[in-house]
Amino acid sequence: MFNPNQISINVVGKDEYKELQSIGRATFAQTFVNDCASSDMQSYLEEQHSEKQIRSELENPESKFYFARFEDKVIAYLKINWGSAQTESKLEQAWEIERLYVLAEYQGMKIGRIFMDMAIEQAQSEKYKVVWLGVWENNIKAIRFYENYGFEVFDSHIFTIGTDHQTDLLMKLALK
């Protein structure tokens, strides 16, 4: 039986790039497999989750990845960005949650909340004024999750998967 208290959270080390590549590919595919052509999905995964890309992201001093593990299995990951590592530069003193993905069989077990609480706490302790993220406009479940935290839509941008151009809503949370 799954117990959220048995989850360990740790910073992803540079030598863990293969695990990060694996969980990144698995969770992205699970999340969007029914929403784009398989050729677009394959192209995206090969490009954005290549070993070279993952290693580069892990080496960026203005990004940090975290794993959630259960019984020594990586079940989720989080990527945060600040400074020039952010995917958009529309907000000042901002902290970006670029990726928060949980394997399908562990969704609904509060892992997303653990990561979200942690990211917001870190942003506050570092004195950032805003936490923001992008979410696909048709991912209603995720949008509701973020709205429950107080995030509000402030803009949008195009997110490309292969040849498919989708709209991501940009959502922000003002910090106190």
N, C-alpha and C positions, 0 to 999 in steps of 0.2 A: 504494500500500500504506500502511496506517495505521501510524504510529509514535508511541507514547505520548510520546516526547521532543519531538514537534512540537506538543504541546498547550500553549497559553498559558492562564494563569489570571489573571483580573483582577477587581477590584471593579467591580460594576455601578454606573454613574453614574445620577443622576436623569434625565438626558436619554435613557437607554437603556430607558425603560419599555416602548416598543413591542416591542423584542427580548425583554425579560423576559416580557411578556404572551404573545408568540408561543411561546417555548420552554416556558413554564408550561402553556399550553393543550395544546400538542402532546404533551409528555411525560406529562401527567396522563391525557389521552385514550388514549394508547398503552398506558399501564399498566393502566387500569381499564375500557376500552371493553367488554370481554366480561363485566364483573362488575356492571353496573347497566343499568337501562333507558336508552335514548337520551335520553328526555325529562329524566331525572334528571341525566344527564351534561351536557346542554345547559344546564340550569338552574344547575348548579354552576359551569360554566365562565363563564357570563354574570355570575354573582354574584361568585365568588371571583377571577376573572381579568379583571375589568372594568378599564378604564383608571383609573377612580377608585380602586379597591382597590389596584391595583399602585402607583400614584403615592403613595398613603397609606403603604403598606408601605415604599417606598423612602425616604420622608421620616422614618421612625421612627429616632431616634438610637440606639436599643437593638436594632437589627436591621442585618444586613449581608448583601448578596447577592454572589455570585461567579458569573462565567461561565467555562466551559471552552470554548476555541475551538480548532478545527482547520481550518487553511487558511481563516482568516477567517470560519468558520461557527460559530455558537454551537451546541454539541452537548450541553451539560449545564449545570445550574445548582445552586447551593447557597444555602440561606438559613439563617442562624444568628440566634438571639435570646438576649438576656440581660435581666436586670432585669424590668421590667414588660411587656416585649414578648413574654415567653414565653406560650405558649398554655395552660399549666397552672402553678400556683404551689405544687406539692406538695413541691418539694425546695429546700433552702437552698444558696446559693452554686452555683447551677446554670447551665449553658450548654446551650441547646436547639439541636439540629439539626432545624429544622422541615421543611425540604425538601431532598432530595438526589435529583435526577432526571437521567437520562441518556437521550438519544434511543435508541430500540431498536437501530438499526443500529450503535451504538457501545458497547452493553453488552458486558461481558466483556472490555473492553480496559483495565481498571484505572483508569478515570476515577473511579469511586466510591471507590476506595482513595486516589487523590490527594486528593480532597475530604475524605474521612474523616480521613486523616492530618493534613491541614492544620487541620481543625476541632479535633481533639484537641490538637494542638500549640498552637493559639491559646488554647484554654481553659486549658491548663496554664500558658502564659506570663502569662495574666491572673489566675492563682491561683484559678481555680474548682475546686471539689471534685468536681463531678459533671458529666458530659455525658449528656444524655438525648434521647430522641426517641419519636415515636409511629409505629407501623407496623400496617397492616391485618392482622388475625389470620390471614387466608388468603394473605398474601403470603409464602409459605414461603421463596422465594429471598432476599428482603430480610432476613427474620428470621435465616436462616442466616448471611448476610453480617455482620449486627450481632453475632450470637453469636460469630463467629470473632474479633471484636475484644474480646470479653469482656463485651458488654452482657448484662444479665439483666432479665427481666420483673419489674416492681415494682407495676404497676397496669394499669388499662385505662380507656378512655373511649369515648363514642359519637362517631363521625365521620359527619356527615350529607352525603350527596350527593343533592341534590334532596329527594325524599321517602324515600330509602333510608337507614336507620339501620344503620351498620356498626360493628363493634367494633374499635378500635385497641388494640393492646398498647402499654403504655408501658414502655420499656426504658432502663436506665441503666448507665453505666460509671463506677465510682469512679476518680478520678484520684489519682495518687501525689504 
